[in-house]
């Protein structure tokens, strides 16, 4: 059985997380015409990326300016536009569906100044079964936005048309905002989908609580950050009544790995824990509400024969590293060994 020492000669030092490389400062490309709200978000994505022809194309026959040149000139001073959309209402008429979309935007100029606007956009979707080529997707009809105050969530109209007011989750919305503001360069903060942002409720007792003390409540939020060829990273936020909302950082072992002849494809000689790092993103991670743990699984290459797995346990209101497994051999076999274990009995 291979042994693991706490100290060793540092010939090869490897961090155990998949490299958390910053994405380019340019906003990720978004061209989503699957629903009316997505079209609005795509419009402002195009504006932020200075792709004015694409932004112009989201409008139908009723264009927002007399010509394209005037439309593009209107964004001369604009560096970026943040956008939030609300509950969409719709109604059908004469082979089309018409939508009303609540919208709030924050326009950031090149000099750093910011202005918030809010109002409603309208869009039209022609029934695809009665169309002939070229196919026409959902198109914007018009937008009526006025200056507004406060954050986007506060400025966003509760409804446009007959849509019911959207239910709100103030803590989740705050976590979304903090994530978007803090990680807009490193992460794809505009990603949509069921797994882009996840929320969990945690009920727990602290070690020092009285036996009859009521359970404390916490909220855990996981946000998709970025994806590579075979790994994706997530950022976490934790909320409780006492401490409010905070971004989570995770203790992670730093490894010193030795191979025979300094050849990673050769025989693995030793894996040494030489310290710990604090990581603000975990790889291929998930929260297990039954065991109250966050689990990560980082593949060091696509076949997954070399990897690392971490377990962080929630106790006394915080997450602590309790187990770490490493498979440092590139031998085509999945055979991890434990380098740290505070979670198993003797």
C-alpha positions as CSV (number, residue, x, y, z in Angstrom):
1,X,0.0,0.0,0.0
2,X,1.4,3.4,-0.9
3,X,2.1,5.8,2.0
4,X,1.6,9.5,2.0
5,X,3.9,11.8,3.9
6,X,3.3,15.4,5.0
7,X,6.6,16.6,3.8
8,X,8.9,15.7,0.9
9,X,11.3,17.1,-1.6
10,X,9.4,19.3,-4.0
11,X,10.3,18.1,-7.4
12,X,6.8,18.4,-9.0
13,X,4.3,20.7,-7.4
14,X,0.7,20.4,-8.8
15,X,-2.4,22.1,-7.6
16,X,-5.3,19.7,-7.4
17,X,-8.1,21.8,-8.9
18,X,-8.5,22.0,-12.7
19,X,-6.8,25.3,-13.6
20,X,-9.2,28.1,-12.9
21,X,-8.2,30.3,-15.8
22,X,-9.9,33.7,-16.3
23,X,-12.0,34.0,-19.3
24,X,-11.4,36.8,-21.7
25,X,-12.8,40.1,-20.6
26,X,-15.1,40.1,-23.6
27,X,-18.7,39.1,-22.6
28,X,-19.6,35.6,-23.8
29,X,-21.6,35.5,-27.0
30,X,-25.4,35.0,-26.5
31,X,-27.8,34.6,-29.4
32,X,-30.9,33.0,-28.0
33,X,-34.3,33.4,-29.9
34,X,-36.1,30.6,-28.1
35,X,-38.3,32.9,-26.1
36,X,-39.1,36.6,-26.0
37,X,-37.1,37.4,-22.8
38,X,-34.1,35.6,-24.3
39,X,-34.3,37.8,-27.4
40,X,-34.1,40.9,-25.2
41,X,-31.1,39.6,-23.3
42,X,-29.5,38.7,-26.7
43,X,-30.1,42.2,-27.9
44,X,-28.2,43.8,-25.1
45,X,-25.5,41.1,-25.3
46,X,-25.0,42.2,-28.9
47,X,-24.8,45.9,-27.9
48,X,-22.3,45.1,-25.1
49,X,-20.1,43.2,-27.6
50,X,-20.4,46.1,-30.1
51,X,-22.2,43.8,-32.6
52,X,-24.7,46.4,-33.7
53,X,-25.8,44.6,-36.9
54,X,-26.8,41.6,-34.8
55,X,-28.6,43.9,-32.3
56,X,-30.5,45.6,-35.3
57,X,-31.5,42.2,-36.6
58,X,-33.5,41.4,-33.4
59,X,-36.1,44.0,-34.4
60,X,-38.8,43.3,-37.0
61,X,-40.2,45.8,-39.5
62,X,-40.5,48.5,-36.9
63,X,-36.9,49.4,-36.3
64,X,-35.8,51.5,-33.3
65,X,-34.1,54.2,-35.5
66,X,-34.6,55.6,-38.9
67,X,-31.6,53.6,-40.2
68,X,-28.8,51.4,-39.0
69,X,-26.1,54.1,-38.9
70,X,-28.3,56.2,-36.5
71,X,-29.0,53.1,-34.4
72,X,-25.3,52.2,-34.0
73,X,-24.3,55.9,-33.3
74,X,-26.7,55.9,-30.4
75,X,-24.3,53.5,-28.6
76,X,-21.1,55.4,-29.3
77,X,-20.5,56.1,-25.6
78,X,-21.8,52.8,-24.3
79,X,-19.3,50.3,-22.9
80,X,-21.7,47.7,-21.6
81,X,-25.4,47.1,-20.8
82,X,-26.6,44.8,-18.0
83,X,-30.1,43.6,-18.4
84,X,-32.8,41.8,-16.2
85,X,-36.1,40.5,-17.5
86,X,-39.3,39.7,-15.6
87,X,-42.5,37.6,-16.1
88,X,-43.6,37.6,-19.8
89,X,-47.2,37.8,-20.8
90,X,-48.6,36.7,-24.2
91,X,-51.7,36.6,-26.3
92,X,-52.4,35.1,-29.7
93,X,-54.0,36.9,-32.7
94,X,-54.2,36.2,-36.4
95,X,-51.5,33.6,-36.7
96,X,-49.1,35.3,-34.3
97,X,-48.2,35.4,-30.6
98,X,-47.5,38.8,-29.1
99,X,-45.4,39.1,-26.0
100,X,-44.9,41.8,-23.3
101,X,-41.6,41.7,-21.5
102,X,-40.7,43.6,-18.3
103,X,-37.1,44.9,-18.7
104,X,-34.6,46.8,-16.6
105,X,-31.2,47.8,-17.9
106,X,-28.0,49.4,-16.5
107,X,-26.1,51.3,-19.2
108,X,-22.4,51.8,-18.4
109,X,-20.7,54.4,-20.5
110,X,-17.0,54.4,-21.5
111,X,-16.3,57.1,-18.8
112,X,-17.7,54.7,-16.1
113,X,-20.9,56.6,-15.5
114,X,-24.1,54.4,-15.1
115,X,-27.8,55.0,-15.8
116,X,-30.7,52.7,-15.1
117,X,-33.7,52.4,-17.4
118,X,-36.9,50.3,-17.0
119,X,-40.1,49.6,-18.9
120,X,-41.6,47.1,-21.3
121,X,-40.6,45.5,-24.6
122,X,-43.1,43.9,-27.0
123,X,-42.3,41.1,-29.4
124,X,-44.0,39.0,-32.0
125,X,-43.7,35.4,-33.1
126,X,-45.3,34.4,-36.4
127,X,-46.7,30.8,-36.4
128,X,-43.9,28.7,-37.9
129,X,-46.4,26.4,-39.7
130,X,-47.7,29.1,-42.0
131,X,-44.3,30.6,-42.8
132,X,-42.3,30.2,-46.0
133,X,-38.6,30.7,-46.4
134,X,-36.8,32.6,-45.1
135,X,-38.0,31.7,-41.6
136,X,-38.7,34.6,-39.2
137,X,-37.9,33.9,-35.5
138,X,-39.3,35.9,-32.6
139,X,-38.7,39.6,-33.3
140,X,-38.9,42.7,-31.1
141,X,-41.6,45.2,-32.0
142,X,-40.7,48.1,-29.8
143,X,-39.2,49.0,-26.4
144,X,-40.4,51.8,-24.1
145,X,-37.8,52.4,-21.3
146,X,-37.6,55.3,-19.0
147,X,-35.0,56.5,-16.5
148,X,-35.3,54.6,-13.1
149,X,-33.6,54.5,-9.8
150,X,-32.0,51.7,-7.7
151,X,-30.8,48.3,-8.6
152,X,-32.1,46.4,-11.6
153,X,-34.2,44.1,-9.4
154,X,-35.9,47.2,-7.8
155,X,-36.4,49.0,-11.1
156,X,-37.8,45.9,-13.0
157,X,-41.5,46.4,-13.6
158,X,-43.6,43.8,-11.7
159,X,-45.5,43.0,-14.9
160,X,-46.2,44.1,-18.5
161,X,-49.6,43.3,-20.0
162,X,-51.6,40.6,-18.2
163,X,-48.7,38.5,-16.8
164,X,-49.0,37.9,-13.0
165,X,-46.3,39.6,-10.9
166,X,-43.2,37.5,-10.6
167,X,-42.5,35.8,-7.3
168,X,-39.2,37.1,-5.8
169,X,-36.6,35.5,-3.6
170,X,-34.7,38.5,-2.2
171,X,-31.7,36.5,-0.8
172,X,-31.3,34.5,-4.1
173,X,-31.5,37.7,-6.1
174,X,-28.8,39.3,-3.9
175,X,-26.6,36.2,-4.4
176,X,-27.1,36.4,-8.2
177,X,-26.2,40.1,-8.1
178,X,-23.0,39.5,-6.1
179,X,-22.0,36.7,-8.3
180,X,-22.5,38.7,-11.5
181,X,-20.6,41.7,-10.2
182,X,-17.7,39.8,-8.7
183,X,-17.2,37.2,-11.5
184,X,-18.2,38.8,-14.7
185,X,-14.6,38.4,-16.1
186,X,-13.8,34.9,-14.8
187,X,-17.2,33.3,-15.3
188,X,-20.0,33.1,-17.8
189,X,-22.5,35.0,-15.6
190,X,-25.0,35.2,-18.5
191,X,-25.5,31.5,-18.7
192,X,-29.2,30.4,-18.7
193,X,-30.7,27.0,-17.9
194,X,-31.8,24.9,-14.9
195,X,-28.3,24.3,-13.7
196,X,-26.9,27.8,-14.1
197,X,-28.0,28.8,-10.5
198,X,-29.1,26.3,-7.8
199,X,-30.5,27.1,-4.4
200,X,-30.6,24.8,-1.3
201,X,-32.1,25.3,2.2
202,X,-30.1,23.9,5.1
203,X,-31.6,23.2,8.5
204,X,-29.0,22.6,11.2
205,X,-27.9,22.7,14.9
206,X,-24.6,24.1,16.1
207,X,-22.5,22.0,18.5
208,X,-23.2,24.3,21.4
209,X,-27.0,24.5,21.0
210,X,-29.2,23.4,23.8
211,X,-31.0,20.1,23.2
212,X,-34.4,21.9,22.8
213,X,-33.1,24.8,20.7
214,X,-34.9,25.4,17.4
215,X,-32.9,24.6,14.2
216,X,-31.0,27.3,12.5
217,X,-31.6,28.0,8.8
218,X,-29.0,28.6,6.1
219,X,-29.2,29.0,2.3
220,X,-26.6,27.7,-0.1
221,X,-26.4,28.9,-3.7
222,X,-24.3,27.3,-6.5
223,X,-23.6,29.3,-9.7
224,X,-22.1,27.9,-12.9
225,X,-18.8,29.6,-13.7
226,X,-17.1,28.1,-16.8
227,X,-16.7,24.9,-18.7
228,X,-13.7,23.3,-20.3
229,X,-13.3,20.1,-22.3
230,X,-14.2,17.8,-19.5
231,X,-14.6,19.9,-16.4
232,X,-16.8,22.7,-15.3
233,X,-16.4,25.0,-12.3
234,X,-18.9,26.4,-9.8
235,X,-18.9,29.3,-7.3
236,X,-20.8,29.1,-4.0
237,X,-22.5,31.6,-1.7
238,X,-23.8,30.9,1.8
239,X,-26.4,32.9,3.8
240,X,-27.5,32.7,7.4
241,X,-29.3,35.1,9.7
242,X,-26.2,35.9,11.8
243,X,-23.6,36.5,9.0
244,X,-25.7,37.4,6.0
245,X,-24.5,36.5,2.5
246,X,-20.9,35.5,1.8
247,X,-18.9,33.9,-1.0
248,X,-17.4,30.6,0.0
249,X,-13.8,29.7,-0.2
250,X,-12.7,26.0,0.2
251,X,-9.5,24.7,1.8
252,X,-7.8,22.4,-0.8
253,X,-4.6,20.4,-0.3
254,X,-1.5,21.5,-2.4
255,X,0.2,18.4,-3.6
256,X,3.8,17.5,-4.3
257,X,3.8,14.6,-6.7
258,X,6.9,12.5,-7.6
259,X,7.1,10.2,-10.6
260,X,10.0,7.9,-11.5
261,X,12.4,9.7,-13.7
262,X,10.2,12.9,-13.4
263,X,8.0,11.3,-16.1
264,X,4.2,11.7,-15.3
265,X,3.5,8.7,-17.5
266,X,5.9,6.6,-15.5
267,X,5.6,4.9,-12.1
268,X,4.1,7.1,-9.3
269,X,6.5,7.2,-6.4
270,X,4.7,9.5,-3.8
271,X,2.1,12.1,-3.2
272,X,2.8,14.5,-0.4
273,X,0.5,17.2,1.1
274,X,2.7,20.2,1.5
275,X,0.1,22.8,2.4
276,X,-3.4,24.1,1.7
277,X,-4.9,26.6,-0.6
278,X,-8.1,28.6,-0.5
279,X,-10.1,28.1,-3.7
280,X,-13.2,30.1,-4.6
281,X,-14.4,27.6,-7.3
282,X,-14.9,23.9,-7.2
283,X,-14.7,21.5,-10.2
284,X,-17.7,19.3,-11.2
285,X,-19.2,19.9,-7.8
286,X,-22.6,19.2,-6.2
287,X,-24.3,19.5,-2.8
288,X,-25.7,16.4,-1.1
289,X,-28.5,17.6,1.3
290,X,-28.6,14.1,3.0
291,X,-25.0,14.1,4.0
292,X,-24.7,17.9,4.2
293,X,-21.6,17.8,2.0
294,X,-20.3,19.5,-1.1
295,X,-18.5,17.0,-3.3
296,X,-16.0,17.8,-6.2
297,X,-14.5,15.6,-8.8
298,X,-11.7,17.1,-10.9
299,X,-10.5,15.2,-14.0
300,X,-6.8,15.8,-14.8
301,X,-7.4,14.5,-18.3
302,X,-10.5,13.4,-20.3
303,X,-10.4,9.7,-19.7
304,X,-10.6,10.4,-15.9
305,X,-7.8,7.9,-14.8
306,X,-6.1,10.8,-13.0
307,X,-8.2,13.0,-10.8
308,X,-8.9,14.4,-7.4
309,X,-12.0,14.3,-5.2
310,X,-12.9,16.6,-2.3
311,X,-15.6,16.4,0.4
312,X,-16.5,19.5,2.4
313,X,-18.9,18.9,5.4
314,X,-21.4,21.5,6.6
315,X,-21.2,21.8,10.4
316,X,-21.6,24.6,12.9
317,X,-22.8,26.9,10.1
318,X,-19.7,26.5,7.8
319,X,-18.1,24.1,5.4
320,X,-14.9,22.2,6.3
321,X,-12.7,20.0,4.3
322,X,-13.0,16.4,5.7
323,X,-11.8,14.1,3.0
324,X,-9.6,14.3,-0.1
325,X,-8.8,11.5,-2.6
326,X,-6.2,11.6,-5.3
327,X,-5.5,9.4,-8.3
328,X,-2.2,10.8,-9.6
329,X,-1.2,7.9,-11.9
330,X,-1.9,8.2,-15.6
331,X,-2.2,4.5,-16.0
332,X,-5.7,4.1,-17.6
333,X,-7.2,2.8,-14.4
334,X,-9.4,4.6,-11.8
335,X,-7.8,3.8,-8.5
336,X,-7.8,6.9,-6.1
337,X,-6.2,6.8,-2.7
338,X,-7.0,8.9,0.3
339,X,-4.5,11.7,1.3
340,X,-6.7,13.3,4.0
341,X,-9.6,11.8,6.0
342,X,-11.3,13.4,8.9
343,X,-14.7,12.0,8.0
344,X,-14.3,8.2,8.6
345,X,-14.3,6.4,11.8
346,X,-11.1,4.5,13.1
